[in-house]
Amino acid sequence: MEGKRPGESNAAPDPAKGKRARWVIVAVVVVIVLLAAQGIWSRHDAHAALERDAEHASQTSVEVVRPQKSNAGLDLVLPGNVQAFLDTPIYARTNGYLKKWYADIGAHVKNGQLLADIDTPEVDDQLRAARADLANANANYALAKSTADRWTDMLKSKSVSKQETDEKVGDMLAKKGTLDAARFNVARLEKTQSFQKVYAPFDGIVTARNVDVGALIDAGSSGGPAKELFHVAQADRLRVYVNVPQAYAQQVRAQQTAFLTLTETPSKHYPGTVARTSGAVDPQQRTMLVEVDVDNRNGDLLPGAYAQVHFALGAGAAPFTLPGNALLFRPDGVKVATVDTQHKVKLLPVSLGTDFGTRVAIASGLQGDEQVILNPQDSIIDGAPVRIVPAKAGAGAEGASASGAAAASAPIAHVASLQSARMSL
């Protein structure tokens, strides 16, 4: 039997301790495997989340609006020129000098009221000479007639020849013609002399007086242009002329009501009626001339003024309106960008109506249930994926460029950050 070394135990190995050691090793391995699986799963989830975020960020954020329906009808507003119902320049019919005037600017005159007296010395002299010629012609005719009557009586007794009698009768007829011409000349000069007095042609207001006492009056007989003495306008009733665009020409008819507003008093309405239309479109301006008559007995409106004329055209003229910053102007026409049920862009062609400033009437192309994109990018195309975000309070036509640029740049920055995070994994 071999000798034992110092410190060496004679006891046999404990099986329980070995079994516990194996379980500890197994437990450690299981924990390591679970931790590794958890790490792999976490990285997979993070990777999937990054993929989803990248896909979500690649979609452009857009704000949308619904077309607004107009139930009250379209109020077509067009500029109009206000004119007096009658507007007449007053000219002299005879030459002379202004003796006196009786009405100044702003004066209300009646039909036939005396406006001015003209001194006509030349016409007066011509009339006196014409009357003297008339008296001479009358005396010559009387002598020729009595002579012709005597020769006619003597011809019956054959005391004179028929040739001599015919000569006397012919002389009488010639003198009769001279007498008639003298009478017509006197009547003409008397009529010219009556033009010394200038009268108002109708009830109205004197809007201009261009001559003063002693001024030379030329009726145009000397070859130069005649000078206007007065200008009279009938302003208790006004004509307002409006050029209606071709798109609305068929909706404006005679006897249709309208009203006027002025820039200085926008809240006050002046009712009127469409008196007549030209019935044709001007090929140069593509507009139809319309006359609106307005009662102005209170004198609130002034002839020559600029006014806004309002026509009520009915709801069918333009059923919807959109903000002006929702329109896309393309070479093939005006379009709007809408979002379909698949959250993709769909471009729709539209026809425009009246521009109301911040909103524009859409005459055709929309059904009313579309989601129309505000501030669409110029490069937007059909089928592009988009993400609808709530509209900002006060978002409108102003700031369209800034909001569009922010909506475009935000997704790009977000995608770049996600790509950097993915590379770090």
C-alpha positions, 0 to 999 in steps of 0.5 A: 500500500502506497503511502499517502501524501500530506494533505491528501484526503481519502474521501471520494468525489461528491456526485451532488456537487458535480450535478449542481455545477452542470446545472449552473453551466446550463443556466448560464448558457440559457441566459446567454442565449436568451440575452442574445435572442432578445438583442437580435429581436430588438435590433430587428424591431428597430430596423423595421421601425426605421423602415416604416419611418423612412417610408412614412417620411418619404410621403410629402405632407399636404394640407387639403380643403374641400370645394366650397359650394355657393348656394347664394349665386354669383355676384358678378361685379364689373366696372361701369362708366356713369353717363347722363341720360342726355348729354349735349354740347350747345353751339352757336348757329350764328356768328357774332359776339356774346352779349350776355349769358344767363346760366353758369355751371351747376345751374338747373335749367328748364327746356326752352330756358334762355341761356345767352344772347349773341350780338350779330351786327353782320347778320342784322345788316344782311337782313336789312339789305335783304328786306330792301331787295325784297321790297324792290323785287316786290315792286318790279313784280307788281309792275311786270304783272300789271303790264302782262295783264294789260297786254293780255287784254289787248291781245283779245282785241288783237291790238298787240301781237301774241309774241309781244304778249308772251314776252310781257308774261315771261317778264312777269314770271321772271320777276315773280321768281326774283320776288320769291328768292328775295322772300326766302333770303329774308326768311333765312336771315330772320331765322339766322337772326333768331339764333341770337338767343341760345335756349336749353334743349331739355331740363338739366344741369349746365355742366360747362360754360366756355364763353364770356361776355364779349367773346367772338362767336364763330358758328363754323361758317368761316371754315374753322371748328365751332366753339362749344358755348355750354354743356347741358346734362340731364342727370336725374336719370343716368345711363351706366355702360358696362362691358360684360365678358363673353363667359357671362354675356348670355346671363345678362338680359334686358329688364334684369335688376342690378345695383351700383356701388361707389368706391367712396361709399361701398355700403350704399347700393343704387338700384338699376335695371338693364335697359338694353344690351348690344346683343353681340360680342366685340371681337376685339375685347370679347365683351358685350356692351350693356346699358343699365339705367339708374334713377338719380333724382336725389342727385347722389350719383354724378355723371362721368363717375366710375362705379362698380355694377353688380349683377346677380347671375344665380347659383348655376353660374359657378357652383364651387369656389377654391382658394387661389393657392390651390390652383396649378397653371400648367401648359395644358390648362389649369388643374387642381391636385386632389388626394384619392382614397389610396392617398395618392395625387390625382390631377383634375382639369378645371375651368375657372370663373370669376376671381374673387381675390382670395377665392376663385370660382370653379365653373366646371371640373369638380364634384364637390367631394374632392380633397384639394391640396393647398399650395401644391408643388409645381413638380407634383405629378399623378400617383405621387404618395402624400400624407394629409396633415391638419390644416394650420389655422390661418393658412391661406393664400399668403405664405404659400411659397414658405409653407410649400417649401417647409412641407418639402424640406421636412421629409428630406431631413427626416429621411437623411437622419433615418439613413444615418441611424440605420448605418450605425446599426 
